[in-house]
Amino acid sequence: MLAFSVTFPASEAAIPAFGAVTVGLGRAIPAAVLAAVCLLATRATRPTLSQWRQLVLVAVGVVVGFPLCSALALREATSAHSAVLVGLLPAATAALAVVRGGERPKWQFWAACAFGMVTVLVFAMIQGAGQIRVADLWLLAAVGCAALGYTEGGMLARELGGWQVIAWALLVALPVVVPVTLVFADPWHAPTANAWLGLAYVSAVSMFAGFYAWYRGLAEGGIAKIAQLQLLQPVLTLIWAALLLSEHITPATATGAILVIAAVAVTQRTRG
């Protein structure tokens, strides 16, 4: 979570210079190079056919969907605002884990999920002067994509191992990522040192190294249970946004984050 919590501030620092497509989608290209080196160096066993199918879902969720949707949102939204909406991710991940695992949680679980969703929508409307902005829709789409990638990747990590999941998923996505990035990427605008650092961070850490620990944790501790650690991410992101980007954290933003975290905490306690 510490690694992922810096993703939004790093992306926000890089987007003005490199564009949303390069930062959101193109980050997977250097990450895939790192992944290929690691797979070759360790002579990793190739996935089976059924595992390839799951890897496609992982790639759609965390290699393409979440990075691109969140980067497009960050063209308009701040890291602090985005952190509140993405605070729904633990609940979304737990809900998918429940569905995929065939569990039947108590009604309080779904009530808490609904409360969290309503809180996020109300917060988004307050911030958007009574309207849901396009950036908010991108962020909600990012949440859905990440929940899919986390759930499928967490299950697959029990068979392949944590880092192998994201490594193979990066290679699966590469034939799509490269041409789309080349066609739709914006022209670069005199990248600063901070922009380069931001791009390097989201490529090496957010897109690869962070998943090494994350998927291993999901595999060993259980997807829904370990998803509770995501409760820390909105708070940490708010702190990083203030420290690294000097963003002002308004009372509304802080209140929204607290309410979303409270709702997610209830979902974790009422799954049984």
Secondary structure, 3 states (H helix, E strand, C coil): CHHHHCHHHHHHHHHHHHCHHHHHHHCHHHHHHHHHHHHHHHCCCCCCHHHHHHHHHHHHHHHHHHHHHHHHHCCCCCHHHHHHHHHHHHHHHHHHHHHHHCCCCCHHHHHHHHHHHHHHHHHHHHHCCCCCCHHHHHHHHHHHHHHHHHHHHHHHHHHHCHHHHHHHHHHHHHHHHHHHHHHHCCCCCCCCHHHHHHHHHHHHHHHHHHHHHHHHHHHHHCHHHHHHHHHHHHHHHHHHHHHHHCCCCCHHHHHHHHHHHHHHHHHHHCCC
